[in-house]
């Protein structure tokens, strides 16, 4: 009598514990793939918007007009948000002093750093979940495999058929858990590493912009003197 060794059959015939492990890993995989798509779009948009804003910023456009345009955008992100925070504080200092320069550079720096920290938090959101899935899924799958193999040998000890064919289906069922664990982990690890590099690149870009913008404001203040 032939034994059905299809993947679907192995899953449906697995023990409840192994099935629970498989279900957990499949859910983790689905969530991680959803986050991968969302994060890929988010980081792609962040890089594109940063390039567009930097082109505007360094094109010689009047900063006040640029700020007015950014302020009208209620969904400003990335460099726009950082620039808006810095220029808003700069404008406040200019108005309060009644002169064309600012006296508290550290206040402008702090405002921009707060905005930068907020943007970095959004960029890094959910990366920890991908890292967790990538690092734990193989072990969860291995747990399911060990449990399934233990059950197979326990069942073998209760029968007189001490042959490989008697335990092969049970072992195959157990190994499916490891396969699903790897299926969940590999994309999560690849995505985490790729996204981490993208985030680091954007953070460096944001940091450089903060320094360049502060230098530009310092030059303007020196001219005003």
N, C-alpha and C positions, 0 to 999 in steps of 0.2 A: 504493500500500500504506500503510495507516494505521499510525501508531506509537503503541504503548501508552504514554500519559503519566500513568498513575495513580501515586500516591505510592509504592505498594509496588513497582511496576515500576521506577520511577526509582531506588529504593534498591537493589534487587537487581541492576540493571544498572550501577550506579556502579563506578568503579575501586576496587581494594582499599584504596588510601589514603583515599579519600573515605568508603568504608564503615567503615574503622577510626575515622575522625573521628566519623561518625554514631553508631557503637556507643559510643564514649567519652562523647559528649554525652548519649546516652540513659541510660547508666549513672549519669552525674552527676546527671541529672534525677531518676531514680528514688531515688537516695540522698538528694538534697536534699528531695524530697517526703516521704520517710520521716522525715527530721529535722524537717521543718516540722510534721508531725503530732505527733511526740514533744515538740518544744519548745512547741507550742501548748498541749498538755495540761499540761506541766510548769509553764509560766508561769501558766496559768489556775488550777492547783491552788495555786501559791505565793501568788497574790493572794487566793484564797479563804481559805486557811489563815491568812494574815496578818490578814485582817479578823476572823476568828473568834477568833484569839488576842488581838488588841488589845481586842476586846469583853470577853473574860474578864479581861484585865489591868487595864483601867480600870473594871471593874464593882465594885471594892472588895474583891475576893477576897483572902484572906490570901496573901501571896506565897509563904510556905513551903508551903502546901497546893497552890498552883499549881505550884510547883517539883516537889513530889512527884508530881503528876499528869503533868507533862512528863517526869520521869525514868522513869516506868513505860513511856513510849512509846519503844520502841527505834528508831523510824523518825522521830524528831523532825527537822524541817527549818525553815528560815527563821527567823522571830522566836522560835519555840520553842527552837531550837538556840542562838541568841544569848543569849536570856534565861537558859537553863540554864547556859551557860558563865559568865555574869556572877554569877548567884546562887550557883553552886557556889563560886566564889572568895570571894564575900562571906561565905557561911556558914563557910568555912574560916578566914577572918580573925576572925570573931566567936568561933568556938570556941577558936582559939589565943590570943586576947586575954582571953577570959573575961569580956568586957563586951559590951554591946549596941551596939557601933559598930565601924567598921573604920578602920585607920590607913593603908592603902595603896590609895588610890583608883586610882593608875596601874596596879596589878596587876589590878584588876577591869576597868579600861578595856582593858588589853592582852588579857585573856582574851576579852572581847567582840569586840574588833577581829579577833582571830585567827579566831573563829567566823564573824564577818561576812565576812572575806576568803574563807573556805572556801565559804560560801553563795553569794557573788558568783561564785566560780569555777564552781560548778555551774550557775548561771543563764546564764553566758556561754559555757558549753561548746558547741562545734559551731557557734557563730555565725560563726567565722572561715571554716568550710567553705562556709557559705551565701554569705559575702562573696566568697570565691574563685570559686565557681561563677558568681555574678552578674557578676563583673568579667572573667572569662576566657572564658566560654562563647561570647560573640559573636565573639571573636578566633579561637578554635579553629574555630568554624563558618566564619568568613571564610577561614581557611587552607584548609579543605576546598573551599570555593567557588573560590578562586583556583587551587588544584591541578586541580580538575575542569575549569575553563575552559581552563587551559593544555593539558590533555590533549585537549580538544575541538578546539582550533585546531591542535594538532599532528596530530591525525587528519585534520583538514580539508586540511592541506597535502599529505597523502599521497594524496588522492583528486582526482577531476576535478569533483566536484559542489560547486562554490563557491557554495552557496546557504544561506540561513538555516535551511531545513529540515534541512540536513545537520548543523548544529551545535546546533540547538535542543534535542534530547534530552539531549546532553551538558551544555549550559549549565543546563538544568532540573534535571538530577541534581545538579550542583554547587550550585545555589541551595537545594536541599533541606537541605544542610549548614548554611547560614546560618539557615534557618528553624528547624531543630532547635536550633541554638545559642541563638537568641532564645527558643525555647520553654523551654529549660533556665534561661536567665538571668533572664527577667522575674519568674517566681514567686520565685526565690531572692532577688532584689533587694528585692521588695516585702516578703517575709517577714523579711529581715534588718533592714530599716528599722523595720518594725512591732515586731519582737522587741527591737530595741535600745532603742526607746522604753519598752517594757514593763520591760526590765531596769533602765534608768535610774530609772524610777519606783519599782521595788522597792528599789533601792539607796538612794534618797533616803528611802524609808520605813524601811528598816533603820537608816540613819544617825540619823534623827530619834528612833527608838526607843532607840538606845544613849544618846543625850544625855538623853532624858527619863527613862530608867531610872536613869542616874547621878545626875541631879538629885534623883530620888525617894530614892535611897539617902543622898545628902548630907543631905537634910532629916531622914531617920530618925536619922542619926548625931548631928545637932545636937540633936534632941529627947532622945536618949539622954544627952547631956552635961548 
